[in-house]
Amino acid sequence: YCRLFRRLFEMVNQRNRIVVIKDYIESFGIDVNIGKNKAQGNKGYFKAKNEFCRIDIAKGLDDEGVISTLCHEFSHFIHYCYDKKLKTLDFIFCLC
């Protein structure tokens, strides 16, 4: 019984982490879709078009997979903020 309760608590905690991360990403004006599509055949997909950005997370990922994929796709957004063509990582090494 105690193990079941602990596992249930961990699942709720993971789900809360996903909601918090999703809300944080959406605060930047990014549309986040979790489990609604196939994410272009990948675990996740970042799409930027003009001022509109979207992150899609594929169906079938476990909670830990959703969290890591959200973070990965959000890193593409950060990259996009510095380099609209997503061609180089030079901005990371800039000592400006």
Backbone as CSV, one residue per row, in Angstrom:
resi,resn,N_x,N_y,N_z,CA_x,CA_y,CA_z,C_x,C_y,C_z
1,TYR,0.827,-1.203,0.000,0.000,0.000,0.000,0.863,1.256,0.000
2,CYS,1.915,1.270,0.797,2.806,2.432,0.884,3.509,2.675,-0.449
3,ARG,3.953,1.597,-1.119,4.604,1.753,-2.431,3.650,2.334,-3.457
4,LEU,2.415,1.865,-3.433,1.409,2.369,-4.363,1.177,3.863,-4.139
5,PHE,1.071,4.260,-2.874,0.868,5.674,-2.558,2.063,6.505,-3.011
6,ARG,3.280,6.000,-2.764,4.497,6.717,-3.166,4.547,6.879,-4.683
7,ARG,4.233,5.798,-5.401,4.241,5.852,-6.879,3.176,6.827,-7.383
8,LEU,2.004,6.804,-6.780,0.946,7.734,-7.157,1.380,9.176,-6.908
9,PHE,2.030,9.427,-5.774,2.532,10.756,-5.451,3.571,11.201,-6.478
10,GLU,4.483,10.287,-6.865,5.495,10.621,-7.868,4.850,10.964,-9.204
11,MET,3.818,10.221,-9.590,3.128,10.489,-10.855,2.468,11.859,-10.831
12,VAL,1.826,12.194,-9.722,1.188,13.507,-9.597,2.249,14.591,-9.628
13,ASN,3.362,14.356,-8.949,4.440,15.325,-8.920,5.012,15.552,-10.326
14,GLN,5.222,14.479,-11.092,5.708,14.593,-12.466,4.720,15.398,-13.316
15,ARG,3.437,15.096,-13.170,2.408,15.781,-13.946,2.409,17.268,-13.606
16,ASN,2.591,17.609,-12.325,2.664,19.018,-11.927,3.873,19.703,-12.544
17,ARG,5.003,18.989,-12.616,6.201,19.562,-13.253,5.931,19.876,-14.713
18,ILE,5.231,18.992,-15.392,4.902,19.232,-16.797,4.038,20.486,-16.927
19,VAL,3.046,20.620,-16.075,2.154,21.786,-16.126,2.936,23.072,-15.861
20,VAL,3.824,23.044,-14.877,4.616,24.238,-14.550,5.533,24.603,-15.707
21,ILE,6.220,23.620,-16.293,7.107,23.894,-17.431,6.308,24.402,-18.615
22,LYS,5.176,23.777,-18.905,4.314,24.204,-20.019,3.844,25.636,-19.810
23,ASP,3.391,25.970,-18.611,2.941,27.330,-18.321,4.077,28.336,-18.487
24,TYR,5.279,27.970,-18.035,6.431,28.855,-18.173,6.726,29.126,-19.648
25,ILE,6.751,28.066,-20.451,7.037,28.226,-21.881,5.949,29.063,-22.542
26,GLU,4.706,28.834,-22.194,3.603,29.605,-22.777,3.661,31.072,-22.376
27,SER,4.313,31.385,-21.246,4.434,32.786,-20.830,5.280,33.597,-21.811
28,PHE,6.035,32.932,-22.673,6.811,33.595,-23.711,5.995,33.785,-24.990
29,GLY,4.742,33.375,-24.967,3.888,33.503,-26.140,3.985,32.323,-27.094
30,ILE,4.549,31.228,-26.630,4.703,30.018,-27.446,3.487,29.128,-27.232
31,ASP,2.915,28.640,-28.319,1.815,27.692,-28.244,2.404,26.304,-28.008
32,VAL,1.963,25.614,-26.951,2.499,24.291,-26.607,1.388,23.259,-26.724
33,ASN,1.631,22.227,-27.542,0.686,21.125,-27.719,1.358,19.839,-27.268
34,ILE,0.782,19.184,-26.269,1.355,17.941,-25.745,0.412,16.785,-26.051
35,GLY,0.930,15.808,-26.801,0.189,14.587,-27.072,-0.979,14.732,-28.020
36,LYS,-1.028,15.817,-28.772,-2.150,16.020,-29.695,-1.830,15.576,-31.114
37,ASN,-0.558,15.306,-31.390,-0.173,14.928,-32.745,1.112,14.105,-32.710
38,LYS,1.690,13.876,-33.870,2.898,13.060,-33.966,4.166,13.909,-33.987
39,ALA,4.074,15.226,-33.867,5.227,16.125,-33.814,6.162,15.911,-35.004
40,GLN,5.582,15.851,-36.184,6.351,15.703,-37.423,7.223,14.436,-37.416
41,GLY,6.769,13.393,-36.747,7.503,12.134,-36.709,8.631,12.088,-35.692
42,ASN,8.778,13.114,-34.874,9.822,13.168,-33.850,9.189,13.174,-32.463
43,LYS,10.027,13.187,-31.428,9.502,13.319,-30.064,8.905,14.698,-29.859
44,GLY,9.551,15.700,-30.450,9.078,17.070,-30.326,9.433,17.867,-31.558
45,TYR,8.796,19.021,-31.688,8.995,19.841,-32.877,8.818,21.307,-32.508
46,PHE,9.800,22.134,-32.870,9.695,23.568,-32.674,9.460,24.221,-34.022
47,LYS,8.461,25.071,-34.109,8.121,25.765,-35.352,8.038,27.256,-35.081
48,ALA,8.749,28.028,-35.873,8.692,29.485,-35.756,8.305,30.056,-37.114
49,LYS,7.294,30.902,-37.098,6.857,31.554,-38.324,6.502,32.986,-37.959
50,ASN,7.320,33.913,-38.443,7.184,35.327,-38.099,7.243,35.494,-36.583
51,GLU,6.222,36.003,-35.972,6.208,36.196,-34.517,5.539,35.037,-33.787
52,PHE,5.036,34.063,-34.514,4.323,32.930,-33.908,5.270,31.747,-33.735
53,CYS,5.322,31.202,-32.542,6.136,30.014,-32.278,5.261,28.925,-31.672
54,ARG,5.610,27.684,-31.998,4.824,26.555,-31.517,5.763,25.401,-31.174
55,ILE,5.430,24.690,-30.105,6.125,23.461,-29.740,5.089,22.348,-29.683
56,ASP,5.359,21.282,-30.418,4.508,20.094,-30.396,5.283,18.962,-29.746
57,ILE,4.643,18.258,-28.840,5.224,17.088,-28.198,4.394,15.881,-28.612
58,ALA,5.063,14.833,-29.069,4.390,13.669,-29.641,3.580,12.890,-28.611
59,LYS,2.631,12.129,-29.129,1.861,11.193,-28.309,2.764,10.056,-27.859
60,GLY,2.387,9.430,-26.759,3.035,8.191,-26.356,4.295,8.332,-25.527
61,LEU,4.720,9.545,-25.192,5.901,9.716,-24.347,5.499,9.609,-22.877
62,ASP,6.383,9.031,-22.066,6.119,9.026,-20.634,6.390,10.428,-20.084
63,ASP,6.067,10.647,-18.822,6.193,11.989,-18.243,7.615,12.518,-18.314
64,GLU,8.594,11.674,-18.011,9.994,12.114,-18.064,10.389,12.480,-19.494
65,GLY,9.884,11.723,-20.466,10.140,12.033,-21.873,9.523,13.353,-22.286
66,VAL,8.321,13.641,-21.789,7.659,14.917,-22.092,8.481,16.068,-21.527
67,ILE,8.952,15.921,-20.281,9.724,16.990,-19.643,11.026,17.248,-20.405
68,SER,11.771,16.206,-20.717,13.049,16.402,-21.410,12.840,16.949,-22.820
69,THR,11.779,16.515,-23.494,11.508,17.013,-24.839,11.051,18.464,-24.808
70,LEU,10.242,18.838,-23.830,9.850,20.243,-23.678,11.077,21.130,-23.501
71,CYS,11.990,20.703,-22.630,13.208,21.486,-22.395,14.055,21.574,-23.664
72,HIS,14.170,20.466,-24.373,14.940,20.464,-25.622,14.335,21.407,-26.653
73,GLU,13.043,21.321,-26.847,12.391,22.176,-27.847,12.426,23.645,-27.426
74,PHE,12.350,23.921,-26.128,12.458,25.295,-25.650,13.849,25.854,-25.939
75,SER,14.863,24.994,-25.895,16.215,25.460,-26.241,16.275,25.914,-27.700
76,HIS,15.486,25.305,-28.577,15.415,25.779,-29.964,14.827,27.193,-30.015
77,PHE,13.856,27.481,-29.155,13.286,28.822,-29.081,14.349,29.831,-28.653
78,ILE,15.138,29.490,-27.631,16.211,30.381,-27.180,17.178,30.635,-28.327
79,HIS,17.559,29.572,-29.027,18.443,29.692,-30.189,17.818,30.617,-31.230
80,TYR,16.534,30.420,-31.498,15.820,31.225,-32.492,15.816,32.713,-32.117
81,CYS,15.747,33.016,-30.835,15.758,34.414,-30.385,17.051,35.116,-30.779
82,TYR,18.150,34.372,-30.811,19.451,34.951,-31.149,19.811,34.807,-32.615
83,ASP,19.256,33.821,-33.275,19.601,33.536,-34.666,18.345,33.067,-35.392
84,LYS,17.659,33.981,-36.045,16.357,33.690,-36.670,16.430,32.590,-37.727
85,LYS,17.605,32.347,-38.293,17.719,31.305,-39.314,18.187,29.970,-38.727
86,LEU,18.491,29.959,-37.434,18.944,28.750,-36.739,20.134,28.098,-37.451
87,LYS,21.092,28.929,-37.871,22.229,28.433,-38.643,23.500,28.261,-37.819
88,THR,23.674,29.022,-36.745,24.946,29.001,-36.027,24.731,29.106,-34.520
89,LEU,25.702,28.674,-33.773,25.686,28.813,-32.319,26.700,29.855,-31.854
90,ASP,27.157,30.703,-32.769,28.161,31.713,-32.422,27.727,32.625,-31.283
91,PHE,26.450,32.862,-31.134,25.978,33.757,-30.073,26.353,33.240,-28.682
92,ILE,26.540,31.944,-28.549,26.906,31.374,-27.253,28.322,31.801,-26.868
93,PHE,29.188,31.920,-27.864,30.598,32.197,-27.606,30.945,33.677,-27.735
94,CYS,29.958,34.499,-28.009,30.168,35.940,-28.157,30.518,36.532,-26.789
95,LEU,31.562,37.294,-26.735,31.989,37.932,-25.490,31.581,39.383,-25.454
96,CYS,30.434,39.678,-26.058,29.946,41.060,-26.140,29.568,41.606,-24.781
